[in-house]
Structures are given as structure tokens and as C-alpha cells.
Amino acid sequence: MTKIMVVEDSSLMISVLKNFIHKYDNHIEVLDAHGGQESIDIYSREKPDLVFMDIKMPGMDGLSAMEKILANDPDAKIVLCTSLKESIHQEKAIELGAKGYIMKPFTKQDIFDAIQNNLEVN
């Protein structure tokens, strides 16, 4: 079964992303983490096929969490979702190994495209 992890400090955004992912394919298992360190712990245990991660979170931010995940699994597929508009964040994310970068507010199609670009489902 395909697993996608959503990393967000907002419960509302987790719900929105889960809803979009299940509309894409309701057989995908969706895991959630509410912060950077929790995402690292869940990733190492569950090895999701794709991660949607917010950048700006309390504690460990998404870029730091992504670096740690990629250090342990260079094949990890992580798409960053953020409202940070500065292009430096996007450049840094891609440089660090992100497989995509989605600006908030995102659409259902943005999520569908990220899934199609990174996974072999549907």
C-alpha cells in the first residue's frame, strides 16, 4: 500500500491535504506529523513513499527536518508546501533535495500533480 505523510503544524491543513490525497486515491494510507522532529521519527519507522512538508513550523522547521530525513534516506521524496513567498526558500529546498515546492494556498490539482510526478499510483 502506498503511504504519504503530511507534516503540518495546522490540523486544518492536515485535514485539507488528507482530503485531497484521498480524492486522488482513497487506497493511499495517509500518515500525519505535527512538526519536524515527529516527521523524522515517523519517517524512520514507516518509510512513506512521499512526504508533503510545511517549511514554517515551531521547533524544527521543514527544511531542517527534510535534511535529516534525506541524510538517512537519500531516496526520500519530499514536496514542500509553504506560504513563504521568498524565492530563496524554493531555491534552498531544491538544492537540499526537495522533489517539489507548492505554494499555499494550493489547489487539489497541485497535490494531484505532485503525487503523479513522484509516485507510481493510478
C-alpha positions in Angstrom: 0.0 0.0 0.0 1.2 3.5 -0.9 1.9 5.7 2.1 2.0 9.5 2.1 3.0 11.5 5.1 1.7 15.1 5.7 3.8 17.2 8.0 2.0 20.4 9.2 1.5 22.3 12.4 -2.0 23.2 11.4 -4.7 20.5 11.9 -6.8 22.2 9.3 -4.1 21.9 6.7 -3.6 18.3 7.6 -7.3 17.7 7.0 -7.3 19.5 3.7 -4.2 17.6 2.4 -5.7 14.2 3.6 -8.9 15.0 1.8 -7.1 15.9 -1.5 -4.9 12.8 -1.2 -7.9 10.5 -0.6 -9.8 12.1 -3.6 -6.8 11.2 -5.7 -6.8 7.6 -4.5 -8.7 6.5 -1.4 -6.4 3.5 -1.0 -3.4 5.6 -0.1 -2.6 5.4 3.6 -2.0 9.0 4.9 0.2 9.5 8.0 0.4 12.8 9.7 3.1 14.6 11.8 2.7 17.9 13.5 6.3 19.0 13.5 9.8 18.4 12.2 11.1 16.0 14.8 7.9 14.0 14.8 8.2 13.7 11.0 11.7 12.3 11.3 10.6 9.7 13.9 7.5 8.6 11.8 9.5 8.6 8.6 12.2 6.3 10.0 9.5 3.9 11.3 7.0 4.0 8.4 9.1 4.8 5.3 6.3 6.7 3.5 6.5 6.8 -0.3 6.0 10.6 -0.4 6.1 13.4 2.1 4.3 16.8 1.9 6.0 19.0 4.4 5.4 22.6 5.6 8.5 24.7 6.0 7.5 27.1 8.8 6.7 25.1 11.9 7.5 25.7 15.6 10.6 23.9 16.8 12.4 22.2 13.9 11.4 23.7 10.6 10.6 21.7 7.4 14.0 22.4 5.7 15.9 21.0 8.7 13.6 18.0 9.0 14.0 17.3 5.3 17.8 17.5 5.6 17.7 14.9 8.4 15.3 12.6 6.6 17.4 12.8 3.4 20.6 12.1 5.4 19.1 8.8 6.5 17.3 8.1 3.2 18.7 9.9 0.1 15.8 8.4 -1.9 13.1 10.1 0.2 10.6 12.0 -1.9 9.7 15.3 -0.1 7.5 18.0 -1.5 7.5 21.3 0.5 4.2 23.2 0.9 4.6 26.7 2.2 3.2 30.3 2.2 6.7 31.7 2.3 7.0 33.7 -0.9 10.7 34.4 -1.0 12.3 32.5 -3.9 15.3 31.8 -1.7 13.3 29.2 0.2 12.4 27.4 -3.0 16.0 27.5 -4.2 17.3 26.2 -0.9 14.6 23.5 -0.8 15.5 22.2 -4.3 19.2 22.5 -3.5 18.7 20.4 -0.4 16.8 17.7 -2.3 13.1 18.5 -2.3 11.2 16.9 -5.2 8.8 19.8 -5.4 7.6 23.0 -3.9 4.0 24.0 -3.6 2.8 27.5 -2.6 -0.1 27.9 -0.3 -2.9 28.3 -1.0 -2.6 25.3 -3.2 -5.3 23.5 -5.2 -6.3 19.9 -5.4 -4.7 19.8 -8.8 -1.3 20.9 -7.2 -1.5 17.9 -4.9 -2.5 15.5 -7.7 0.4 16.7 -9.9 2.9 16.3 -7.0 1.6 12.7 -6.4 1.7 11.9 -10.2 5.2 13.4 -10.5 6.7 11.4 -7.6 4.8 8.1 -7.3 3.6 5.3 -9.5 0.0 5.2 -8.4 -3.2 5.3 -10.6 
